[in-house]
Each structure stands twice: as C-alpha cells, then as structure tokens.
Amino acid sequence: MDCWKTIAVTVALVVLLANSIVVGAPKNPITVGCVCMNMGADSNVLAYEGLSAYAQKQGWRLLHSDCQGEIAKVSLNIINYVNQRVDAIVVVTSEKTIIDRGVAEAEKKGIPVFLVDTENTRNTIVNATTNCWAMGAYLGSQVVDRIRATKGDKGPHYVAIIGMDDLYVHRQRQQMMEAVFNSPENPDFEVLVSDSVRVDNWQTASYDLAKAWITQYGKKLSAILGTWDGISWGICRAIVDSGYTKDDIFTMSIDGSTQTYDLIRRGQPFVGVIAQDFSGWATAVGETIQAVVVEGKAPKAVIPASRTIYVPYKWVDEANVPAKGEEDKLFAE
C-alpha cells in the first residue's frame, strides 16, 4: 500500500512539474510588421536596421514594407499587417493624420501599434523619437553663433529656410528655428525667404529653390537651412554650383548621415548637423514591444505618461565629425 502511495505522489509531482514547465515556457516567436515611410532616407534605413538587429536577438519574425515616400501607402500597409494578424506593428517616420485609418483597423483587431518618429494617435503605444522642438531651437542657435563668429555682430544677417510641411517633425523644427531668428535677442537676424518641398519631390526641389534664391540674393544670404539632411544636400550642391564656398553661404540641418559627414569632412558648405540616434529609436521601441507584447506588461507600467520616449542627439561639425567608416560609433559610448 505504501508503495502505491509513493508511486501516486511521485506521479503527482511529475505532473505538477510538467505543468509548471509548460506555464513558464516562452510563447512562440512573435511576428512584427514594420512600415517605413521611405527607405531612401537614412533615418528609415538605420531605424529599420536597428529594429531588425533587436528582433533577430529576440528571435522575432520581422516583416517589412517600404512606402517609398507615398503617403497613401502607409495606412494600407498597416491594414495589410492587420489582415495578416501580426502580433505588433511598427511605423517609421510618418504622421498621425496619415496613419490614423490604419491604426483604427489595428485597434479593432487588438493589435498594438508602436511608432518611430511618428506622432501618437488613438491608442498607439509609444513614439520613440528625438525632440524636434529642442533640435530646431538648437540648430537656430548654432546658425546665429556661427554667423556672428565669422561675420561679426553687425547685421543685418539674412537666412533662408527650406522645410517639408508634409510631416509634423519638420514643421516643429522650422517653427523653432524661426523663433530663434525672430527673437528680440537677435535683432540682427532676419528670415529673408522660406518655402517647402514635399516627401515626393525633395530630391530636385530643394536644389531648385536654393539655386533660385542664390541667383536672386547672392551673398546677401549668409545661410540656407534645411529641416533635414536630404534638403541640405540639394542646398549644398546649389551653393557650390553657384560658385560660392562655405565662407560665403553655408547650410546646416538635422539628421546625421554618412553622406552628410562626408560633405563636412571635405569642407563643403554643409558645415554642421544635429545627429539623431536612429538605431536608438529602434532599440527603445524594441524594448517596449518586448515588455508589452512578449512579457504582457501594461503599457502604463513601462512607458512615460506622455507616450513619448526622447532619444538624445549630438551636434557634429568639422571639429568632431567621425572618421570615414566610424559613423556608427557616434552613439556607441
């Protein structure tokens, strides 16, 4: 009889242990759908590569869609992933009005949406980005300081701005740049002219605008600024093609990319940039997906009440530009 009791207890323990192992076992690898606005931009490429590296480390399956700068495709690609019943969706560098329809469909199916450099809407979980208000003011300050250091305090000093009104991050940056130039503390500065390019035409329109302004105003302009690197590439080329150097007219911008660093190293009129940590965006989102989707934690327990994570940025110019091939070490420390 004691023998049967011993066997029964042993069997019960084995069953209990087996159950505990099953309960504690990790879920099947999750599937994440990633929608990028435009893989022609370094920000999208580096953010996606960062998310891909994080997903690979965690054993996730990562799907990818490139909207190629076509705004109408963003919500359509989100809805495509909703229909595939993925576990989570990530949207890279878009805007709330553009993603709203897709996010609404995701909410109906209970699929959480995570954002990279994209304004929160509805019940999106988090936006990992850089503070564009702060960067716009910082860029404006760098322009003021450089012009005064090289051309003196006596004005007037005229600047021009090319923005990209399609996306809110560019509107934020431009508004803060203008606030610096229009401040009573800077009576010697004036925004002489400004205009906007679009997501689908920046590659040619930024050059054309800058070339036209230089033809009209010449060295009256001290600087022509872009709200991101791609715009300032066109500005830089227009300055050079017009026969000017960085001592005559310069450009600065916000993003940080290998092409930009190369221009700075070569002494081109693209003289400085606020570098964003694109991979840092992806890591912040990846960690949030891990906590919320995989570990089942409540979003409020792991993200700020603002639903926004601001990743630090760095100023880069000729004094600290990374050596060729070492650009990825900029945010390593």
N, C-alpha and C positions, 0 to 999 in steps of 0.2 A: 504494500500500500504506500509506504513512504517513497518507494522507488517511483510509483506513478505520480505522486505529488511533486517529486523532484523534476520529473520529466515535464509535467504540466507547467511548473514555474519557469523552467528553462525555456519552453516553447513561448510562454507569455513574454518573457524578457526579450527573446529574439524578435517576436512580432513588434513589440514596443520599440525596440532599437531600429528595426527596419522602417517603421512608420516615421520615427524621428529623422531618419536619414532622408526619406522622401520629402518630408515637410521642409527640411533645411536645404534641399538641393536647389541650385540656381535654376532660374527659368531658362527656357530656350533662348538663344541669342536673339535680341530684338532687331527689328528692321526699321531703319530711319530713312526717310525720304528728304533729300536736300535740294531746294530750289534756289538757284543762283540767278541774279538779275542779268549779269553779263560776265562771262569768263574771259572777255577781252580786257578786263580790268584786273590789275594785280591784287586789289583788295579781295575780289571774289576768288581768284586762284589760290592765294595764300590762306584765306579763311577756309576754303574747301579742303586744301591740303592738310591744314591743322585738324579739321574735323575728321578727315579720313584717317589720319595717324591715331587720333584718340579712339575712333571706332575700331580700328584694327587691334589696338591694345586691349580693348574691352571685349573683343570677339563679336562685335555687332556686324550686321549686314547693312551697308550704306548704298542707297540708290541716289542717282544724281540727274538733275535736269538743268540745262543752261537755256535761259530765256533769250540770250543773245541781244539784250537791250530792248526787247519788245515787251512793253508794259502789259499788254493784253494777255501775254502768256503766263504771267506769274500766278494768278488765281487758277487758271486752267491746269497748270502743273500741280498746284496744291490739291485740287479736286481729283486729279489723276491718282495721286498718292492716297487720298481718302478712299477712293474706289478699290485700291489695292490692299486696303486695311493694314497699312503700316502701323507701327507702334508709336512713332513720333515723326513730326515734320519740322524741318529747319528751313527758314527763309533767310537768304543772304542779300543785304543791301537793297531793300525795297522801301515801300511807304504804306502807311495804314490804309489809305484810300484804294491802293492798288491790290492789297492782299485781303481786304475785308470780305469779299464774296467767298474766297477760298477758305478763310478762317471760319466763317459761318457754317460751311459744309463740314469742316473738321469737327466743330463743336457738336453738330448733330450726331456724329458717329463716336463721340467721346475720344477723339484723337488729339493729344496735346500738341500745340504749335509753339516752337521756340524760335527766337529771332536773333539775327546778327545784323547790327547796324540798321535796324528797321523799327519804326515807331510801333509801340504796343497798340493793339486794338482788341475789343471784345475781351475774351479770356485767354489771350496769349500768355504764356507762362513767364517769359523773361526776354529782355532785349540786352544782349551783350554788345557794347559799342564803346566809342570814345566820346567825351563831352565836346560836342561841336560848338556849343556856346563859348566854352573856355578856349578852344582852339582858334576860333575866329578872332577873339579878342587878343590872343597871344600873337597870332600872325600879324594883326594890325599893329601891335606894339613893336614887333620886330622890324616892320617896314619903317615906322616912324624913327626908331633908333638908328637904323642903317642910313637912312637919308640924312638925318641930322649929323651923323658922324662923318659922312662923306661929302655932304654938300653944305653943311653949316645950318645954323638956326634960322637964318633969314629966309623967309618964304617969299611968295607962296610956293609950296611944293604940290604938284599935281599927280594924282594917281588915277588909275582906271581899274575896273573890276569886271571880269567875265565869270558869271555864275552859271548855275544849272537849276532853273526853277522847277524842273520835273520832280526833284527829290528834296524832302524837307531838310535833310542834313546839310545840303548846300545852301538852302535859304537861311538856315541858322548861322552858318559860318559867315555868309555875306552880311547879314544884319549886324553881327558883332564887329566885323571889320569896319563897316560904315560908322558904327557907334564910336569907335576909336578915332577915326578921322574927323568926325563931326563934333567931337568933344570940345568944350570950351578950353580944355587944357592944350589943344592942338590947333590954335587959330591959324597957323602957318600951313595947314594941310587942307586939301580940297579934293573930293572925288570929282574929277573932270567929266568922266563919262563911264557908263556901265551898260552891260547888256547880258543876255543869257543865251546859252546853247542848250541843246536837248540831248537826252540819252542816246538818240539815234543819229546825231549829226556832229557831235563834239570833235570828231577827228579832223574834220575840214573847217567847221565853222569857227573854232577858236583861233585858228591861223588867219582866216579871212578877216575876222573882226580886228585882231591885233594889227594886221598889216594895214588895214584901212585907217585905224587910229594913228598909227605911226606916220603914215603918209600925210595925214591931216595936221597932226600936232607936233611931230618930230620930237626933239629933245625937251620940249616943254613938259613932256611926261617923264617923271622920274621912275615910275614903276607901273607895270600892268600885272595884275594879280589874278590867279585862277583859284577857284574854290576846291579844285583837286588837281593832282599831278597831270592827268591827261590833258586838261585845258592848258596848263602852263607849258607842256611840251610844244604845243602849237604856238603859244606866245613866244617862247624862247626862239623857235625857228624863225618867226616873223621878225624879231629883233635883229637876229644875225643876217637874215636875207635883206634887211633894210640898211645894212652897213653899220650897225651900232654894236657896241660892246656892253658888258655889264656895268661899266663905269658911266655909261650914258643912260641906259634904261635897263632895269632888271625885273625879274619875276620871282615870286615865291609862291608856295602853295601848301596844301595839306594832303598827306597820304604816306609818301615814302615808298620808293620802288627802285629796282635795280637800274632802270633807265635814268631815273632822276639822279641817283647817286653818281652815275657815270657822267652826267652833264655837269654836276657840281665839281667832280674831280678834274674835269677838263677845262674848268674856268669859264664855262658858258654863262650866259645871262640868267640861267636858272640857278640862283645863288643860295637858296635855303629852303628847307621843307620841315613841316611838322610831321614826324613819322609816327604812324599808328601801328600798334601791335596786332596785326590781323590774325596771327595764329593764337594770340592771347584771347581774342574774341571767341574763337572756336573752342579753346580749352574751357573757357567759362561756361559756354553752352553745353559742351560735352559733360562737364561735371554736374550740371543741373539735370541733364537727361538721366545720368546715372542715378542721381538721388531721387528724382521724381518718378521716372518710368521703371527703372530696374529695381530700386530699393523700396519704392512705394511711399516715399515720404511726402507729406503735404507741402505744396509749393511755398506756402507762407512760412514754413519752418526752415527753408534753405535759401530763400532769395530776399532781397530788400523789399520793403513795403512799396517802393516806387516801381517795382518790377523791372528795374534797370540796373545793370552792372557796368560801371565805367572803368574801362581798362586804361592804364597810364599810357602817356605818349612821350615822345622825345623830340627836341629840336636838333636838326642836323644841318650843318653848313660846311664851308671849306675847312674849318678848324677841327671838326670831329667826324667827317664823312668816313664810313667804313671802307677798308681796302677792298678792291675787287675780289669777289668770291667769299667775302666775310660778312656780307649783308645780313645773313641770318643770325649773326652773333650780336646784333644790335640790342636785342631784348633778352639775351641769354642770361645775363647776370641778374 
